[in-house]
Amino acid sequence: MDGSEIEALIDSLGTLVNEVEGGGGNWKDVWSEIRSIGQAFKGSRFPSGEDRQEAWGRFQSIIRHVKECQEKAKEMFEERLRESEDHLEQILSYAERATPSSALDDVILTIATAGLNVVIREGISVILGPFDERKMELQQCNEAMREGWAHLSKNKAIMLGKHKQEAFHALKKAADSLTASWDTWRGGRQEAIERYRAEKQELWEARQAKREAWETRIRENISKLEDRLDRLESALDHRQSILSNLEDKRDSAWSDDFRERIDDWIGEEEDRISDIERMVKASQAGDRGAFDELMQLYQRRAMQVAVRMLSNADEAAEAVQSGFVKAYLSIKKLREPKRFEAWFFRIIANTAISQRRAAKYRAEKIKIDEGYKGKKALSPEEREVGEELREAIRRAMSKLSKKEAKAIALFGIEDLSREKVAEIMGCSAEAVKWHVFKARQKLKVLLKEYLE
């Protein structure tokens, strides 16, 4: 092969190198051409040695250029590989952060399927606590997932194909796990709420049934005690009747001995009546010792009345103590000392009723306070409005007549029937209906600004 053909091959080689550098070929073809030209040089003929040396120099220069280009390309590839690996590592880190832990899933499933009766008394906020915690974790996973996909989209052009594929699969796996965890959270939360409501309803129904049974017993006790009060009301009258009968028998006695025995009986009965009247009058005059005697005389029977109304010895003792205090403070208002028993036992009964109503109010208040555990505290403005409303209600109730206040309390608060309220107040059911109507009308006017 002569020199001109070699020169043409070298020119073709330079063109091929330029094409490969421009991305139009590959270095494998370049090196194949280099080997062919190198073989051609061995049997080539040039016009002179100088021409041969010049052609060989051009050929070697191209080879050096090719090596430099390949070395540069290798360095660029290694740099790209490092960057691709760095991006892959970051994306894998995002995928790991976007994958929810399974620890709270077990807690959520436990709460959703069992164990609510342990914490139901603390309110829904305690039950939903793990769900709120899980929601925060899943939201953080969502953010990590979003950052991972954004990082892959931004840098996929400089990442190697295998690295892009690995990153995509890692993010896809984390996304599937995250979706499943969200489904578990939604289903578990809904089931927990439904179970909480169902069990709370069951507890409420059980408490309601127990309360109704208790109220039934109390009403029965009140009815029995009212009958007893009616009997006590005529106790002294009965004694007076006995005394009159004894006096009649004495007048018709057929012997002095029998007349003397009747005189003794009359004396004993008169002593009983006079002792009570004496102690009552002395108490009305401020004699504390006389009132102490009355207390000792009626202590046991007063306790029996209170226990039957309250079904609790400690509460009954407290009611009796309060009743004695009320009796002592108002005994001067008693016009007929012989009516002391009926008057006194009505005070005990009314005190027991008031104490039962106060206990119910405290229980309801405790229930309300517990229902707000774990919830947001009331603002100072809300507390001020609540206190203002309670004070307004107290003022409004104080402006009702005694009968109106007692009727609305027993009928509206104690939820007693009109007939039962009528028995307690000693009036007709129609009178109770009228007192309740008047009380409601007055309260609407007095509390108008709070009802608008």
C-alpha positions in Angstrom: 0.0 0.0 0.0 1.5 3.3 -1.0 1.8 6.4 1.1 -1.2 8.2 -0.4 -3.5 5.4 0.7 -1.9 5.5 4.2 -2.5 9.3 4.3 -6.1 8.8 3.4 -6.6 6.2 6.1 -5.1 8.5 8.7 -7.4 11.3 7.5 -10.4 8.9 7.8 -9.2 8.0 11.3 -9.1 11.6 12.4 -12.6 12.1 11.1 -13.8 9.0 13.0 -12.2 10.3 16.2 -14.0 13.6 15.8 -17.3 11.8 15.3 -16.8 9.7 18.4 -15.9 12.7 20.4 -19.1 14.3 19.2 -21.1 11.3 20.4 -21.6 9.8 16.9 -19.7 6.5 17.4 -17.6 4.4 19.9 -14.0 4.0 20.7 -14.0 0.4 19.8 -14.3 1.2 16.1 -11.5 3.8 16.5 -9.1 1.2 18.0 -10.0 -1.3 15.3 -9.1 1.3 12.7 -5.9 2.1 14.5 -4.9 -1.5 14.4 -5.6 -1.7 10.7 -3.5 1.4 9.9 -0.7 0.1 12.1 -0.6 -3.2 10.0 -0.8 -1.1 6.8 2.3 0.8 7.8 4.4 -2.3 7.8 4.3 -2.9 4.0 3.6 0.6 2.9 5.7 2.6 0.4 6.3 6.3 0.7 8.1 8.6 -1.7 10.7 9.3 1.0 11.7 8.5 4.5 10.7 12.0 5.5 7.2 11.4 4.2 6.9 8.1 6.0 8.1 9.7 9.2 5.6 12.6 8.9 2.7 10.2 8.3 3.8 8.1 11.2 4.0 11.2 13.5 0.4 12.2 12.5 -0.7 8.6 13.2 0.9 8.6 16.7 -0.5 12.0 17.5 -4.0 10.7 16.8 -3.3 7.7 19.0 -2.2 10.0 21.8 -5.3 12.1 21.4 -7.5 9.1 21.5 -5.8 7.9 24.7 -6.2 11.3 26.3 -9.9 11.4 25.3 -10.5 8.0 26.7 -8.7 8.9 29.9 -10.8 12.0 30.2 -14.0 10.0 29.4 -13.0 7.5 32.1 -12.5 10.2 34.7 -15.9 11.7 33.7 -17.5 8.3 34.0 -16.0 7.7 37.4 -17.2 11.1 38.5 -20.6 10.4 37.2 -20.6 7.0 38.9 -19.7 8.6 42.3 -22.5 11.2 41.8 -24.9 8.6 40.8 -24.0 6.5 43.9 -24.4 9.5 46.1 -27.8 10.3 44.7 -28.8 6.6 45.1 -27.7 6.7 48.7 -29.8 9.8 49.4 -32.8 8.3 47.7 -32.5 5.1 49.6 -32.3 7.2 52.8 -35.5 8.9 51.8 -37.1 5.6 51.1 -36.1 4.2 54.5 -37.5 7.3 56.3 -40.7 7.0 54.2 -41.2 3.4 55.3 -43.4 3.4 58.5 -42.4 1.3 61.5 -44.6 -1.6 62.4 -44.5 -1.1 66.2 -47.4 1.3 66.4 -49.5 -0.8 64.0 -49.6 -3.5 66.7 -50.8 -1.0 69.3 -53.4 0.4 66.9 -54.8 -3.1 66.1 -54.9 -3.9 69.8 -56.8 -0.7 70.6 -59.1 -1.2 67.7 -60.0 -4.8 68.6 -59.9 -5.0 72.4 -58.9 -3.4 75.6 -61.1 -0.3 75.4 -62.8 -0.9 78.7 -59.5 -0.3 80.5 -59.2 3.3 79.3 -62.8 4.2 78.3 -63.2 6.1 81.6 -60.5 8.5 80.6 -62.3 9.6 77.5 -61.8 9.4 73.7 -58.6 11.6 73.8 -56.7 8.8 75.6 -57.9 6.1 73.2 -57.0 8.2 70.1 -53.6 9.2 71.5 -51.7 6.4 69.7 -53.6 7.1 66.5 -52.6 10.8 66.7 -49.0 9.7 67.3 -49.2 7.3 64.3 -50.7 10.0 62.1 -47.8 12.4 62.8 -45.3 9.6 61.9 -47.1 8.8 58.7 -47.2 12.5 57.8 -43.4 12.6 58.3 -43.2 9.5 56.0 -45.2 11.3 53.4 -42.8 14.2 53.5 -39.8 11.9 53.1 -41.5 10.2 50.2 -42.2 13.5 48.5 -38.6 14.5 48.9 -37.4 11.1 47.6 -39.4 11.3 44.4 -38.4 15.0 43.9 -34.7 14.0 44.3 -35.0 11.2 41.8 -36.8 13.4 39.2 -34.2 16.2 39.6 -31.1 14.0 39.2 -32.2 11.1 37.1 -30.4 12.5 34.0 -27.0 12.1 35.7 -27.7 8.8 37.4 -26.7 5.5 35.9 -29.5 3.3 34.7 -29.0 0.6 37.3 -29.0 3.2 40.0 -32.2 4.8 38.8 -33.9 1.4 38.7 -32.8 0.6 42.2 -33.9 4.0 43.5 -37.3 3.6 41.8 -37.9 0.2 43.2 -36.9 1.4 46.7 -39.3 4.3 46.6 -42.1 2.2 45.1 -41.7 -0.4 47.9 -41.8 2.4 50.6 -44.9 3.9 48.9 -46.7 0.6 49.0 -45.9 0.2 52.7 -46.9 3.8 53.5 -50.3 3.3 51.7 -50.9 0.1 53.6 -50.1 1.8 56.9 -52.5 4.7 56.1 -55.2 2.2 55.4 -54.5 0.4 58.7 -54.6 3.8 60.5 -57.9 4.9 59.0 -59.6 1.5 59.6 -58.2 1.1 63.1 -59.1 4.7 64.1 -62.7 4.3 62.8 -63.1 1.0 64.5 -61.7 2.3 67.8 -64.1 5.2 67.7 -67.1 3.0 67.0 -66.1 0.5 69.7 -65.5 3.4 72.2 -69.0 4.8 71.4 -70.6 1.4 71.7 -68.9 0.5 75.0 -69.6 4.0 76.3 -73.2 3.6 75.4 -73.3 0.2 77.2 -71.7 1.8 80.3 -74.2 4.7 80.2 -77.1 2.3 79.9 -75.8 0.2 82.8 -75.4 3.4 84.9 -78.8 4.6 83.8 -80.5 1.4 84.8 -78.7 1.4 88.1 -79.7 5.0 88.7 -83.3 4.3 87.8 -83.4 1.4 90.2 -81.9 3.6 92.9 -84.4 6.4 92.2 -87.2 3.8 92.3 -86.1 2.7 95.7 -85.8 6.3 96.9 -89.2 7.1 95.7 -90.6 4.1 97.4 -88.8 5.1 100.6 -90.1 8.7 100.3 -93.6 7.4 99.8 -93.3 5.2 102.9 -91.8 8.0 104.9 -94.5 10.4 103.8 -97.1 7.8 105.1 -95.1 7.7 108.3 -95.0 11.5 108.5 -98.8 11.5 108.1 -99.1 9.1 111.0 -96.6 11.0 113.1 -98.6 14.2 112.4 -101.5 12.8 114.3 -99.4 11.1 117.0 -100.0 13.8 119.6 -103.6 14.1 118.6 -103.9 10.4 119.1 -102.3 10.8 122.5 -104.7 13.6 123.3 -107.5 11.3 122.2 -106.2 8.5 124.5 -106.1 11.0 127.3 -109.7 12.0 126.6 -110.8 8.3 126.6 -109.0 7.7 129.8 -110.7 10.7 131.3 -114.1 9.3 130.2 -113.2 5.9 131.7 -112.2 7.6 134.9 -115.6 9.4 135.1 -117.4 6.2 134.5 -115.2 4.0 136.7 -117.2 1.7 139.1 -114.5 1.5 141.8 -112.0 3.7 143.4 -109.1 1.3 142.6 -109.9 1.3 138.9 -110.3 5.1 139.0 -106.9 5.4 140.7 -105.3 3.2 138.0 -106.9 5.3 135.3 -105.6 8.4 137.0 -102.1 7.0 136.9 -102.4 6.3 133.2 -103.7 9.7 132.6 -100.8 11.1 134.6 -98.3 9.2 132.6 -99.8 10.3 129.2 -100.0 13.9 130.4 -96.4 13.7 131.5 -95.3 12.4 128.0 -97.3 15.2 126.3 -96.2 17.9 128.7 -92.5 16.7 128.6 -92.5 17.2 124.8 -94.3 20.5 125.0 -92.0 21.6 127.8 -88.9 20.8 125.8 -90.3 22.5 122.7 -91.2 25.6 124.6 -87.9 25.7 126.4 -86.1 25.3 123.1 -88.1 28.1 121.6 -87.0 30.2 124.6 -83.3 29.5 123.7 -82.7 26.6 126.2 -80.0 24.5 124.4 -80.2 21.8 127.1 -83.9 21.2 126.4 -83.2 20.9 122.7 -80.5 18.4 123.4 -83.1 16.4 125.2 -85.3 16.5 122.1 -82.4 15.4 120.0 -81.8 12.4 122.3 -85.5 11.5 122.2 -85.8 11.6 118.4 -82.2 10.7 117.4 -82.9 7.0 116.6 -86.1 7.6 114.7 -84.7 10.5 112.7 -81.8 8.3 111.7 -84.2 5.6 110.5 -86.0 8.2 108.3 -82.8 9.5 106.8 -81.4 6.0 106.1 -84.5 4.9 104.3 -84.3 8.0 102.1 -80.6 8.0 101.3 -79.7 4.3 101.6 -76.3 5.3 103.1 -75.6 5.5 106.9 -72.9 8.2 106.6 -75.0 10.4 104.4 -78.0 9.8 106.6 -76.0 10.8 109.7 -75.0 14.0 107.9 -78.6 14.7 107.0 -79.8 14.1 110.5 -77.2 16.5 111.9 -78.2 19.2 109.4 -81.8 18.6 110.2 -81.3 19.1 113.9 -79.4 22.4 113.2 -82.3 23.6 110.9 -84.8 22.6 113.6 -82.9 24.4 116.3 -82.6 27.6 114.2 -86.3 27.6 113.2 -88.0 26.1 116.3 -89.3 29.5 117.4 -91.5 29.5 114.3 -93.4 26.4 115.5 -96.8 27.6 116.6 -98.2 24.4 118.1 -95.7 22.5 120.3 -97.8 19.4 120.1 -97.2 19.3 116.3 -93.4 19.0 117.0 -93.0 15.4 115.8 -94.6 16.0 112.4 -92.8 19.3 112.0 -89.5 17.9 112.9 -89.7 14.8 110.7 -90.7 16.9 107.7 -87.5 18.9 108.2 -85.5 15.7 108.3 -87.2 14.4 105.1 -86.6 17.7 103.3 -83.0 17.9 104.4 -82.5 14.3 103.0 -84.1 15.3 99.7 -81.8 18.4 99.4 -78.7 16.4 100.3 -79.6 13.8 97.7 -80.1 16.5 95.1 -76.7 18.1 96.0 -75.0 14.7 95.7 -76.5 14.2 92.3 -75.2 17.7 91.3 -71.7 16.9 92.5 -71.8 13.6 90.6 -72.8 15.3 87.4 -70.1 17.9 87.9 -67.5 15.3 88.5 -68.7 13.5 85.4 -68.4 16.7 83.3 -64.9 17.4 84.7 -63.7 13.9 83.9 -65.1 14.2 80.4 -62.8 17.2 79.8 -59.7 15.4 80.9 -57.0 15.6 78.3 -59.0 18.2 76.4 -58.1 21.9 75.8 -58.6 23.9 79.0 -61.3 26.6 79.0 -60.1 30.1 78.3 -60.5 32.8 81.0 -63.3 34.3 78.9 -65.2 31.0 78.8 -64.7 30.4 82.5 -66.0 33.9 83.2 -69.1 33.4 81.1 -69.8 30.0 82.9 -69.5 31.6 86.3 -71.6 34.5 85.3 -74.3 32.1 84.0 -74.3 30.0 87.2 -74.5 33.2 89.3 -77.4 34.4 87.2 -79.3 31.1 87.7 -78.7 31.3 91.5 -80.1 34.8 91.6 -83.1 33.8 89.4 -83.9 30.9 91.7 -83.7 33.1 94.7 -86.4 35.4 93.3 -88.9 32.6 93.0 -91.4 31.9 95.8 -90.6 29.0 98.0 -93.4 26.9 96.5 -92.2 27.7 92.9 -88.6 27.0 93.7 -89.5 23.7 95.4 -91.8 22.6 92.7 -89.4 23.4 89.8 -86.6 21.7 91.7 -88.5 18.5 92.4 -90.3 18.3 89.1 -87.6 19.7 86.8 -84.4 18.6 88.5 -85.4 15.5 90.6 -87.6 14.4 87.7 -90.4 13.3 90.0 -94.0 13.1 88.8 -96.4 15.9 89.6 -98.4 13.5 91.9 -95.3 12.7 93.9 -94.3 16.3 94.1 -97.8 17.1 95.3 -97.5 14.5 98.0 -94.2 16.0 99.2 -95.4 19.6 99.1 -98.8 18.7 100.6 -100.9 20.2 97.8 -102.8 19.0 94.7 -101.1 17.9 91.4 -102.8 20.9 89.7 -101.2 23.2 92.2 -97.8 21.7 91.4 -98.5 22.2 87.7 -99.3 25.8 88.3 -96.2 26.4 90.5 -93.9 24.8 87.8 -95.6 26.9 85.1 -95.1 30.2 87.0 -91.5 29.3 87.9 -90.7 28.6 84.2 -92.3 31.9 83.1 -90.3 33.8 85.7 -87.0 32.1 84.8 -87.5 32.8 81.1 -87.8 36.5 81.9 -84.9 36.6 84.5 -82.6 34.6 82.2 -83.7 36.2 78.9 -80.3 37.5 77.9 -78.7 34.0 78.3 -81.5 32.3 76.3 -81.3 34.5 73.2 
